[in-house]
């Protein structure tokens, strides 16, 4: 399970790269602390608020059943500017220890 410090580190990196757009994507929500706000950003990354999130290295058996959880993720971040395909990838890895 990823600890809160790892989640916060990932959320801070995302915020650093996407600060102008983060305010648009994030709901007007009151958080009890900055830590809670960053944990909210992290959860939003995983559930697809900022773009489709994929577990890059998840493993499945022949029947399509999950046999190993992903530790590397990729978020296809939708851009508001006019880029070639309209998306940019934000990648992160979680620590399962």
C-alpha atoms as one frame of an Amber mdcrd trajectory, in Angstrom:
protein
   0.000   0.000   0.000   1.311   3.432  -0.904   1.923   5.619   2.116   0.605
   9.180   2.379   4.051  10.759   1.921   4.453   9.003  -1.437   0.968  10.067
  -2.515   1.663  13.675  -1.523   4.962  13.662  -3.422   3.187  12.457  -6.587
   0.417  15.054  -6.149   2.956  17.862  -5.689   4.752  16.844  -8.881   1.449
  16.832 -10.754   0.552  20.240  -9.331   3.940  21.641 -10.348   3.421  20.527
 -13.954  -0.256  21.443 -14.275  -0.814  24.349 -11.877  -2.829  26.556 -14.281
  -5.237  23.751 -15.154  -5.514  22.240 -11.691  -7.812  25.015 -10.470 -10.166
  24.340 -13.366 -10.288  20.581 -12.742 -10.485  20.630  -8.971 -13.827  21.136
  -7.314 -14.243  23.999  -4.875 -13.701  21.907  -1.792 -12.507  22.880   1.639
  -9.718  20.703   2.978  -8.712  20.558   6.624  -5.012  20.768   5.670  -2.615
  20.982   2.748  -1.908  17.292   3.292  -5.579  16.465   2.766  -5.652  18.626
  -0.367  -2.697  16.742  -1.863  -4.229  13.401  -0.950  -7.365  14.574  -2.773
  -5.314  15.419  -5.867  -3.720  11.961  -5.738  -7.101  10.222  -5.508  -8.394
  12.370  -8.386  -5.423  11.199 -10.475  -6.359   7.553  -9.945 -10.076   7.937
 -10.593  -9.624   9.897 -13.816 -10.622  13.449 -12.889  -7.597  14.875 -14.739
  -7.619  12.345 -17.588  -7.782   8.616 -18.182  -5.486   6.741 -15.778  -3.920
   3.448 -16.848  -1.933   0.917 -14.864   0.950   0.381 -17.280   2.447  -2.770
 -15.778  -0.625  -4.569 -14.408  -0.594  -8.299 -15.197  -3.574 -10.364 -16.273
  -4.008 -14.088 -16.865  -5.416 -15.577 -20.085  -8.981 -15.129 -18.806  -8.375
 -11.409 -18.286  -8.329 -11.628 -14.489  -5.932  -9.347 -12.648  -3.003 -11.271
 -11.157  -0.655  -8.394 -10.249  -1.605  -4.805  -9.411   0.074  -2.040 -11.382
   2.820   0.027  -9.780   3.404   2.303 -12.768   0.633   4.601 -13.961   0.041
   6.926 -16.858  -2.546   9.695 -16.918  -3.591  11.095 -20.288  -4.006  14.699
 -19.234  -6.416  16.601 -21.443  -5.007  19.965 -22.461  -6.994  23.116 -22.993
  -4.442  24.533 -25.423  -4.256  23.387 -29.037  -1.689  20.573 -29.078  -1.291
  17.968 -31.807  -3.447  15.298 -30.151  -4.865  17.338 -27.268  -3.327  15.175
 -24.547  -0.130  14.958 -22.575   1.008  12.089 -20.375   1.786  12.382 -16.662
   3.535   9.231 -15.454   4.187   8.108 -11.898   5.192   5.022  -9.999   3.841
   3.973  -6.622   5.779   2.253  -3.875   4.008  -0.922  -2.774   6.178  -1.448
   0.311
